[in-house]
């Protein structure tokens, strides 16, 4: 399944615009940080599509199903 993260205006679209901007590309730290941020958002969105299984976890308060 393809997810277009730039469909709606968000922080992600601003970070992508900064990556494309030739004046901002000269700032290596900012460029690198924007890549990290985009990666974090992409990983979060991808994780929504994964299949998960329920696991019982023993906690000090009892058993928790997650």
N, C-alpha and C positions, 0 to 999 in steps of 0.2 A: 504494500500500500504506500503510495506517495503522499507525503504531507507537505504542502506549500506553506512554510512558516512566514513568508513575507506577504501573504494574502491580506492580512489585516495590519494596520499601523500599530506598532509596538516598539519597545526598546530595541528589539532585534532589528527592525528596519533601520533604526538610527545607527546601530553598530555596523551594519552592513554598508550603509552610506558612508560612514567614516572610513571603512576599509577601502572603499572605491575612490575616495577623495585624495587626489594627488598631493595636496598640501599636508594632510594629516598622515599620509603614509610615511613621511619623513621622520615622524616621531615613533621610533621603534618600540618603546615601552607601551605607548597607547595602542599601537597596531597589534602587539602581542596580547595585550589585555583584552582587546575587542575579540580576537580570535578565541581566547579562553572563554569569554562570556557566551559567544555564539555556540561554542562546543557544549557548554553546560546546558543551555536552553535546548539545543538539538537532542542531547542525551535524555533530558527530561521528557521531551515530546515523544521520542522513540520508545522510552520505557512505558508509556501509556498503551502502546500496541502489543507489548509482550504478554504472553500467557503466564499467569501466576498460579501457584498452588497454595492452599491453606496449610499452615504449620501450627502445631500446638507448641507453645513455649511455656516452660515452668518459670514462674516469677515468684518473688516473696509473697505476693498477695494471692497466688493461685495460678491456675492454668489460663493462658490467654490464647485465643485463636486468632491468628493473623494471616 
